[in-house]
Amino acid sequence: MPFQTFSKSLKKNFKKIISRIKYGDDHRLPLAYLETYSRKPSSTYELPQEIEDKPLEYYKAFPQLSKEILVAFFGSIGVRYVPEVTMYELAFKTPRRSFEDFCITFAEDEGLIDSFVLNRIIGRLRQMDGLRSEEAFDSRPVYTALENGNLEEVDRLLTEMKKSKNEKDR
């Protein structure tokens, strides 16, 4: 049992080291979250491997279609909202790449995507983006804590951000 835990930890840390994906910024206000209206239950899903992605230029020509593709992807695995960061990434990624990168970064375990975890993570991201809707602030610590699976740290950061926002509003 300890070896399996060590193996999972090693795999997760290795993935972080080689990961090219960096989430969070401090220079923009968040986009609106799109609801998927999914009726699928939260469960574990495999990402399809046989789908061929078209070049980014195909998607850039139809930005609304790209958003609808993201809604379909997230809805198909029982996720209730499309994370706004995946919509932001449509400027430089295809919908499929944005979807896969987000899922793999935050909810992949042994080749399966856990949509229950994604719904919890996106719920916290919605809270964070609700706080940054009027003034941009550095969201990288929240994304880092989410990537590490540390929801307690995320909740602490969100509480801190709420206090800071309330003090500014006074």
N, C-alpha and C positions, 0 to 999 in steps of 0.2 A: 504493500500500500504506500509506504513512504516514497518508493521509487517512482510510482505513477504520479504522485504529487510533484516530485522533483522534475519529472519529465514534462509535465504540463507547464510548470513554472518556467523551465528552460525554453520550451517552445514559445510561450507567450513573450518572454523577454527577448528572444531572438527575433521574433516578428517585429517587436517595437524598434529594435536597433536598425533593422534593414528597411523599416517602413518609410516610404517616401511621402506618405500622407500626413499632412499637418493641418489640424483643424484649429479654428479660432483666429481672431484678429481684434484689432482695437480701432479700426478706422471707418467702420460702416454701421449703419442701422440695419437691423434684421429685416428680412422679407417676411411676408405673411405665410403662415403655415397652411397648407392645403389639406383638407380632410379627405380621406380616401373612401369613406362610407363602406368600409370592408365589413362583411359579415363572417369572414373566415375566423376561426378560433386561433388564438395564439398557440403556436406549436413550434416544432423544429422543422426546418426546410433545407433542402439542398439547392444550391445555386445551379442553374442550368449551365452546362459546359459546352453544348453543341451549337449555341446561338452565335452567329457571326455578326459582329458590330459593323455598322457603316462608318465611314469617316465623319469626323466632327462637323465638317461643312454641311453635310446633309441635314443635321439637326439644327445648326445655327440658322438655317434658312426658315425654319418653322419653330420658333421658340415656344408657342403655345402647345404645339404637338409634343415637344420635349417634356413640358410640364405634365401633360396628360400621360405620357409614357411613365414618368416617375410615379404618378398616382397609381397607375395600373401595377407597376412593379411592387410598390409597398403594400397596396391593397391585396395583392395576390398572396401575400404571406401573413395576412392578418394584422398589419400595422395600421393604426388608426389615423396617423398624420404623416405627411411627407416632411422630413426635417428641412428647415429652411436652408441650411448650409448645402444640401444637395441641389437645391434649385439655384443657389448662388454659383455653384460649380458648373452649371450648364454653359457658362461663358467659356470654359476651357476643357470640359469633359463631356463625353456622350452621356445620355441618361443611364445607360447600362453601367458604364464605368463608375459614375457617381454613386449609383445604387449599390453596386458590388463593393466598392471601397468603403462606404459607410457601414454596410452590414458586416464585412470582414473585420473592420477596425473595432467595432463595438459589440458584436454579438456572435462571433464565430467561435465554435469549439469543436474540434475534431471533424472539420469539414461541414458542419451543420450550422445553420443560422437559427438562433432562438428569437422568435418574434415577440415573446413575452418580455425578454430583456430589452429588445428594441423599443417596445412601447413604454417601458419604465424610463429608459434613457431619453427618449423623445419628450416624455412628459416633463422631465427636468430641464431639457433644453428649451421647451416652451416657457417654463417659469423664468429661466435666465433671459430669454429674448424678450419676454414681457417687461423685464426690468431695464433692458437696454433699448427699448422701443423709442425713447425720447432722447437718449444720449448714449453714444457709443462708448463702451469700455472694453477692457481686455478680457476676452472670453477664453483665452488659451488655458488658464488654470482649470476651468470647469471641464473643458474637453479632455485635458490630460488626466484629470481624476476619473472621468467617465471611461476613457480608454484603459485605465488601470483597473476598472471595475470597483472603484472606491466610492460608493454612493454616499457613505457617511461624510466624506470630505466634500462631495458635491453639495450635500445639504448644508454643511457648515458654510461653504462659500456663498451659497444662495442666501442664507440668513444674513451673512455679513453684507452682501450686496443690497439686500432689502433695507437694512439699518442705514447704510450709507446713503441710499436713495431717499429714505424718509428724512434724514438729517438735511439733505440738500433741499428738499421740498419745503422745509420750514422757513 
